[in-house]
């Protein structure tokens, strides 16, 4: 399976608290379950405890919520993996722009 093109900015890990604390009633069940099953603590700023030096310290065994390819499989999407990666990359760009990063 093709790997997601991540630029390793760490923002998804720094902002995971925003996802965990957002309303989840209106999202897909598999994504809702992934949010509920997130196993790690976040600090008062919403940063995942497993973020170390801008990298995930449990990357090879990261939770479903943090694994774009695994979420693609679980959600049984009708979109292609390429399209799913594009959607997620756009989300990355929005997050980066909102946090003053321009990594394009």
C-alpha positions as CSV (number, residue, x, y, z in Angstrom):
1,X,0.0,0.0,0.0
2,X,1.3,3.5,-0.9
3,X,2.6,5.5,2.1
4,X,1.0,8.8,2.9
5,X,3.3,11.7,2.0
6,X,3.9,13.3,5.4
7,X,6.2,16.3,5.9
8,X,6.6,15.4,9.6
9,X,5.7,18.8,11.0
10,X,4.2,17.2,14.1
11,X,1.0,19.4,14.0
12,X,-1.4,16.4,13.9
13,X,0.2,15.2,17.2
14,X,0.3,18.7,18.7
15,X,-3.4,19.2,17.9
16,X,-4.8,15.8,18.6
17,X,-6.6,17.2,21.6
18,X,-8.7,19.3,19.2
19,X,-9.9,16.2,17.5
20,X,-10.5,14.3,20.7
21,X,-12.5,17.1,22.2
22,X,-14.6,18.0,19.1
23,X,-18.2,16.8,18.7
24,X,-18.1,13.3,17.2
25,X,-21.8,12.5,16.9
26,X,-22.1,13.5,13.2
27,X,-19.0,11.6,11.9
28,X,-18.6,8.2,10.4
29,X,-18.8,5.3,13.0
30,X,-15.3,4.0,12.3
31,X,-13.8,7.4,12.8
32,X,-15.9,8.0,15.9
33,X,-14.7,4.6,17.3
34,X,-11.1,5.6,16.5
35,X,-11.5,8.8,18.4
36,X,-13.0,7.0,21.4
37,X,-10.3,4.3,21.4
38,X,-7.4,6.8,21.3
39,X,-5.1,5.2,24.0
40,X,-2.8,8.1,25.0
41,X,-2.9,11.1,27.2
42,X,-2.8,14.6,25.9
43,X,-1.4,17.6,27.8
44,X,-3.3,20.8,28.6
45,X,-2.3,22.2,25.1
46,X,-3.7,19.1,23.4
47,X,-0.3,17.5,22.5
48,X,-0.1,13.7,22.4
49,X,2.2,12.3,25.1
50,X,3.9,10.1,22.4
51,X,5.2,13.1,20.4
52,X,9.0,13.2,21.0
53,X,11.2,15.6,19.0
54,X,8.5,16.2,16.4
55,X,8.1,12.5,15.8
56,X,5.7,9.8,17.0
57,X,7.5,7.6,19.4
58,X,5.1,4.7,18.7
59,X,4.8,5.2,15.0
60,X,5.0,1.6,14.0
61,X,2.2,0.8,16.5
62,X,0.3,4.0,16.3
63,X,-3.4,4.0,17.0
64,X,-5.9,3.7,14.2
65,X,-6.8,7.4,14.5
66,X,-3.2,8.3,13.5
67,X,-2.9,5.9,10.7
68,X,-4.3,7.2,7.4
69,X,-3.9,4.0,5.4
70,X,-5.5,1.9,8.2
71,X,-8.4,4.3,8.4
72,X,-8.9,4.0,4.7
73,X,-9.2,0.2,5.1
74,X,-11.5,0.4,8.1
75,X,-13.8,2.9,6.6
76,X,-14.3,0.8,3.4
77,X,-14.4,4.0,1.4
78,X,-15.5,4.1,-2.2
79,X,-12.8,6.6,-2.9
80,X,-9.4,5.5,-4.1
81,X,-6.4,5.5,-1.7
82,X,-4.9,8.3,-3.9
83,X,-8.1,10.4,-3.3
84,X,-8.1,9.6,0.4
85,X,-4.4,10.8,0.6
86,X,-5.3,14.0,-1.2
87,X,-8.2,14.7,1.2
88,X,-5.9,14.2,4.2
89,X,-3.1,16.2,2.6
90,X,-5.6,19.1,2.2
91,X,-6.4,18.8,5.9
92,X,-2.7,19.0,6.7
93,X,-2.4,22.2,4.7
94,X,-5.3,23.7,6.5
95,X,-3.8,22.8,9.9
96,X,-0.4,24.1,8.9
97,X,-1.8,27.4,7.5
98,X,-3.9,27.9,10.7
99,X,-0.7,27.5,12.7
100,X,1.5,29.8,10.7
101,X,3.4,27.1,8.8
102,X,3.9,27.1,5.0
103,X,5.6,23.9,4.1
104,X,4.7,23.6,0.4
